[in-house]
């Protein structure tokens, strides 16, 4: 079972009284990769919007992307401007 050392036999940290159920690895990667790419494009890549090959991802994965929850109940998002 993949869950960074916390298996489904552990109690939930966000919903006391319930059991923790890790997301499927593919879902975990999709969430991490999308928010990670948005962070890189917004804060570390000064040429993300003009560089060939990066413009397409910068149009979607940008600073604005970081302010919203794109994964419903699977993500607990607290964003501050």
Helices and strands as residue ranges (DSSP letters): H 25-39, I 40-44, H 55-60, G 65-67, G 72-74
